[in-house]
Structure formats: structure tokens, C-alpha cells
Amino acid sequence: MSYNPKPQFKLYTDVHEFYNDTYDVLMRHEAQNMILLGNIMIGHEGKDKTDWRDPIKWLMATISDANGIRLIALMTPPHNIALYATDNIISSEVIRCLVDGLKDHDIPGVTTEKSLAECFAKEYTTVKGLNFKTTMSQRIYELKAVNPDIKQFGVVRLLNEKDMHFFPYWAEAFNAANVYGNTQMSIPQDTNSYQYRLSTKKQYVLEDNGIPVSMAGYTKETQTAICVSFVYTPTYYRGKGYASSCVAQVSQIALDKGFTKCVLYTDLLNPTSNSIYQKIGYTPICNSLMLKFNKSSDL
């Protein structure tokens, strides 16, 4: 009789070791794993350690058995933990092993493929005596070619210093709807995050007749794929085709730079944006959940 060892939990302190162990596994589903891939590349390259990007603060772990890595986990505080079950094969035993390994860590929530998110959340909150709730139901899309029939408006250009009188407000409106899962917009205060976004040279503004009407930009990237995000159009300019034009042009810029695909996350409760992206040429890859863990008294 062959001996089948139980799954083993491994906690990493060296981001380079974590990168080397997990990169090829994550690339099996590149578009689905853009958060994980983009973050481990940031850590491995070590060029940017602002805010949460310093790996010294990260929680990195894998679960392995005789067949290799079965589950990958990465948390970049204060963000949720992100997970990937190799080849999307979910094992209850593997999930339990991860939760047991994390029992002394406080996890604020999980953001990952829908089925895996639910399985992890149920096990983790049971062990910790917590509850969980959905803060956003998402769909992950990828694009390899932009639909040439999308009507183009105006000119897309990089965000610049002259835009800082409105960009912080647009950024907070985007965060309220897409990051924090609510519609309560914060009044811009600390300028660091907006200046950082400006410095990355990854944020674009669509101008029509010299007036800024929409924006879109890039976040995570690998050697072959890049995430399109920070898509926002002020209420007054919606319904005019500006968002479609802006995202289409920004996506094409990425393809022209040599990326083979663009990846995009959407809120499933926003049918308009989901329809827009599909018309541009984005195709669904999988659904994802953003879940938050709470004490019963906090719900």
C-alpha cells in the first residue's frame, strides 16, 4: 500500500522563495490570478515598497502534498487574503490545513474565485467564531483584441499635475463604488495616494473637446498580461459612450505595448459596465467574491 502524506502547511518569510515556488502554478490561470501574480512580482522585483507593497508585512503560505502545491495564499495587509487552488481543484482537507496554519493570524476577509472563497470563508469563520458577508460579487474578464467597431471619442492622455484638482474626487468615487463596496464617498484628504497614482504613469484621462470626461488605468501586471482598472466616468457624462471609448483605447494602448491580454474585474451588480466591457471585446473567465469577516456583534 502506498503512503499518501497529509497536506503540509508552509509559511514563507522570503518573498523570492515564495515567488519561485508559486509563479508557474499561478500562471496556469493567469487572468484569474492577476492579483496574486501582480503582487508577488512587485515583491520579487522590490522596486516599490510604498504602503502595503513591502513584503516584510506580507503573509505568504502554501499547502502541498505528494503531488506538489495544492493551495496558494497571499495577504498584503490591510487587504483581504487572496487564494488559488491549483487547477481550481478545491479540497476540503487542504482548506482545513490552511485554516489550521492561519489560526493565529487575523484575516479581514478573502477575495478570490467564488467557490474557493466560500469554502475558505466557511471553514475559517467556523474555527474563529466569526461570520462573513459579501462586500462585492465580481466577474473577471480578459481581452486579447479590441472590437474595432467601438465608437471613439476625444483623446486619451496620461494623467498629469493639471488634473489634480479633480482626480482625487474621481478616485474616491471609484473607491467607494468598487473597492469599499458602498456608495459613501470620502472627501479627499491625504494627497500621498493620489500623487502615487500620478507618479506611476499608468492612469489615463479621456478628454472630449478639451474637457476630462472619463478615466481608466492599469494596476497589476505580469510579463504578458495587465489589469485595467480605475475606470470611472462622472455621473453627468455617463450614457454618452465615453467609458467604452476610454476603456477600449486604454486596452489597445496596453496591447500595442506588447501585452497579450488585458484583465478586468467588474461588479456583477452593475449590468451596464458588464455589458460595456463585453462589447469592447472582454470575455468572462470566472466569478470572484470579496468577503469580509466579522464578529457577530458587528453585523
N, C-alpha and C positions, 0 to 999 in steps of 0.2 A: 504494500500500500504506500502510495506516495504521500509525503508530508506537505501539507499546504499551510504555510505560516500565516498567522493573522496579520492584518494590515498594520503597518508601523507609522507612527506619527513622527515627523521630523520638523523641528523648529530651526530656522536659519537666522544667523546674525550677519552673514556675509552676503550682500546683495549680488555680488558677482557669481558666487556659487549657486544662489537661487536662480539667477538668470540662465546659467549654463545647464542647470538641471531641468528647467521648465520651458525654455523658449521653443524648442522643437515640438513639444507636446501641445503648447498653446497654438502654434501655427497650424495645427490640423483644422482648426476652426477660427481662422484669422479674424474675420469680420465680427464674429460673436465675442471674441476675446480682446477687442481693441483696448478696453480699459486696462486689463491685466498686462497686455503686451506693451502698450504705450508707457505704463508706469515702470515696468521693470527695465525698459530701455532707458528711461530717464535716470533711474537709479544706477544702472550699469555704466552709463556714459559719465555720470557725475558732473555734468556741466552746469546743472541748475539745481541748487539746493534751497531755493526760497520756499518759505511757508512749509507745506506738508511734503515737499519733494526730497527732503533729506532722508535717506534710507535708515539712518540711525534711529528714526522714530517708527519705522515700519514693523508690522507683524507679518512674517513670511513663513509659510508652512506647506508641507506636502504630506500626503498619505500614500504609502507604497506597499506593494506585496510582491510575490514572486514574478508577477507579470510587469512590474515597473510602477511608475507613478499612476495612481488612480484618481487623485484629487489634488487640486492646487488652490491655495488660499493666500490672499494678499490684502492687508488693510493698511491704508495710508491715512492715519488719524488727521483730522476728525471724520473722515469719510467712512462709509459703510465698508464692510468686508466684501471682496469680490472673489468669486469661486469659479472653478471649471472642473467638471467631472470628465476625465479623459474619454474622448469619443462620445461624450454625452451619455455614458452608461452610469446610471446612478445606483449605488449600492448602499443599503441601509447600514450595513456593518461598517463601511468606510465612513459614512456620515457620522456614525456614533464615535468612531475612532477620532475624527477631527474634533467633535464637540468635547470629548473627554480631554483631548490635548489642549483645548482652549478654555477649559473650565475656570482657570484662574485669571482669564483676561475678560475685560468688559468690551463687548461688541455692541455698537449702537444700532446696527442693522445690517442688512445684506442687500446687495444689488447684483443680480446675475440671472441666468436663464430661468424661466418661470418655474419649471418642475423642481429644479435643484434648489432654488430659493425657498420654495415652500417646504421641501424636505428638511433642509438645514434649519429653517426658522422653527418648525415644529419640534425638532429634537433639541435645539439649543434653548428655546424658551421653556420647554418642559424641565430640563435639567436646572436651569437658573431660576425657575419660578417666575417667569415673565410672560407677557402677552406680546403679540405682534400685530401690526396693522399695515395695510398697503398705503404707501405715500404716492406711488405712481406705477401704473401699468404701462410698459413701454413695448415698442416693436423696433427691432434692429433691421436696418436695410443696408444693402450695398449697391453701388453703381459702377459699371465698367465703361459705359458710354452715355453721353448726354443726348437726350432726344433733340434732334436739330429743329423740330417744329415749335419748340418753346419760344414764345414771343419775347424779344429782348427790348429792354428799356434802358435808357441812360448809359452811365459809365460806372463801372466798378473800379474802385481805387482803394489803396491801403488806408486804414485809419491813421490820422495824423494829429498833431498837437491842436490844430484848429478845431478839431471835433470834440475836445474835452469839455465843452460847455453843454453838450447833450449826451455824449456817450455814457457817462456814469448812470444817468437816468434810464437809458435804454438797457444797460447791463443789469440794473436792479430789477427792471420789469421782466427781463428774460429769466433771471434767477428765481423770481417769485413764482413764475408760471412753470418753469422747467426743472429747477434744482430743488427748491424747497417744497414743491407740491402744493402751493397755495396761491392765493391772489393778493396777499398782503405785501405790498412793495415797500422796501426800506428806502429811506431817504439817504442818498449817498453821503458818506462821512469820510472814512479813511481813504485817501487817494492812492495808496500803495497798489491795491489790486487793479485799479484802472490804469495806472501808469505801467504796471507789469504787463497787462494785456497789450498796451500800446507798444511796449518795447519788444514784444515777441515778433512783431511784424507778420502776424497771422490773422489779423482781423480786417475785414473789408467792408466798405460802405458803398451802397448804390446811390448815385446821385441822378436825379432827373431834372433837367433844366437848372442844374446847379444847386438843387435842394436835396439834402440827405433824406431818403425815404425808406431805406431798409438796410439790414446788415447781415453778414454771415462770416464765419471764420473757421479756423482749424484748431483742433486740440491735440489729441493723441495721434501718434504716427509710428509706423514701422518702416522698413526699407521699401515696402511695396504698397502699403495702404495708409490712408489718412482719414481722420474723423472730421466731418463737417459739423459744426455746432455754432452756438451763439447766434442762432438765426432769430431775428426779431424785426418786426415791422410795427411802427406806431399805429394805434387804432385808426387814426384819421386816414392813413394811406393804405389800409387793407382793402382787399377785394378789387384791386386795380392791376394785379399781375406782378407787382413789384417783388414779392417774396420769391415767386417762381423764377423770375429773371435773375435775381440776386444769387439764389442757390445754384441755378444752372450755370451761371458764369463762374462762380467760385469753384464749383465742381470741375468745370472744364479747365480752369487755371491749374488745379491740382493734377489732372490727367496730363496736361501739357508739360508739367514739371517732371513727369516720369512715373508718378504713382499709377499703379494698375487698377486701383479701385478706391472709391470713396465710401466711407461708412457713416451712417447717420442713425441717431436714436430719436424716436418720436413718442409723444404721449398718445396712447390709444384713445384717450377721451377727447382728443382733438381730431375729428374726422377730416376737417379742412386741410390740415397740414399733411396728414397721411395721404390724402388724395393728391395734393400738390406734388409731393415727393415722388409718388409713383408715376405721375405724368412726366416728370423730368427724366425718369429712367431708373429710379431706385426700386429694387426688388426685395421683398421681405426675406429675412434669414431665419429669425426666430423671435419669440416674445420674451421679454425680460420683466422682472419685478424689482421694485425698490421697496423694501420692507423695513419698518422701524420697530425696534424692540422697546417695550415699555413695562413699567410696573403697573399692576392692576389699577392702582390709585391714579395713575397718570392718564388713563384712557378716558 
